Amino acid sequence: MTPITAKSGVLLAFCCITAIAAVGSIFELSSGHPELGSLTTEIILAASIPLTVVSFWGAVQDTKANQK
């Protein structure tokens, strides 16, 4: 079993939150009338996708670094 550090856990939690934000933004935009407005929702979507990838990658790298 691989050790999960606090850093990995925080990065994975952040990854989940940003992934949920991306999916929610897609649903809001597809509804035609986003509650926060189109521009704000598009900004959230554009920011959440790379943040999801980077935080997941960071969690994987931290876990790999702590394997023995």
C-alpha positions as CSV (number, residue, x, y, z in Angstrom):
1,M,0.0,0.0,0.0
2,T,1.3,3.4,-0.9
3,P,1.7,6.1,1.8
4,I,-0.5,9.1,1.4
5,T,0.9,12.2,3.0
6,A,-1.1,15.2,4.2
7,K,0.2,17.1,1.1
8,S,-1.2,14.4,-1.2
9,G,-4.5,14.4,0.6
10,V,-4.9,18.2,0.4
11,L,-3.9,18.1,-3.3
12,L,-6.5,15.3,-4.0
13,A,-9.2,17.2,-2.1
14,F,-8.4,20.3,-4.1
15,C,-8.5,18.2,-7.3
16,C,-12.0,16.9,-6.5
17,I,-13.3,20.4,-5.7
18,T,-11.9,21.9,-8.9
19,A,-13.2,18.9,-11.0
20,I,-16.7,19.5,-9.5
21,A,-16.5,23.2,-10.3
22,A,-15.6,22.3,-13.9
23,V,-18.5,19.9,-14.3
24,G,-20.9,22.3,-12.6
25,S,-19.8,25.1,-14.9
26,I,-20.4,22.9,-18.0
27,F,-23.9,22.2,-16.8
28,E,-24.6,25.8,-16.0
29,L,-23.4,26.9,-19.5
30,S,-25.4,24.2,-21.2
31,S,-28.6,25.3,-19.4
32,G,-28.5,28.6,-21.3
33,H,-28.9,30.8,-18.3
34,P,-26.0,30.5,-15.8
35,E,-26.8,31.9,-12.4
36,L,-23.5,33.7,-12.1
37,G,-23.6,34.9,-15.7
38,S,-21.8,33.5,-18.7
39,L,-18.5,35.3,-18.3
40,T,-18.0,34.4,-14.7
41,T,-19.0,30.8,-15.3
42,E,-16.6,30.6,-18.3
43,I,-13.8,32.0,-16.1
44,I,-14.5,29.4,-13.4
45,L,-14.4,26.7,-16.1
46,A,-11.2,28.0,-17.7
47,A,-9.5,28.1,-14.3
48,S,-10.7,24.9,-12.9
49,I,-9.6,22.6,-15.7
50,P,-5.8,23.3,-15.4
51,L,-6.1,23.4,-11.6
52,T,-7.6,20.0,-11.6
53,V,-4.8,18.5,-13.8
54,V,-2.0,20.2,-11.9
55,S,-3.3,19.3,-8.4
56,F,-3.8,15.6,-9.5
57,W,-0.3,15.5,-11.0
58,G,1.1,17.0,-7.8
59,A,-0.6,14.5,-5.6
60,V,0.7,11.6,-7.8
61,Q,4.2,13.0,-7.8
62,D,4.2,13.5,-4.0
63,T,3.0,9.9,-3.5
64,K,5.7,8.6,-5.8
65,A,8.3,10.6,-3.9
66,N,7.2,9.0,-0.6
67,Q,7.3,5.4,-1.8
68,K,10.2,3.3,-0.5
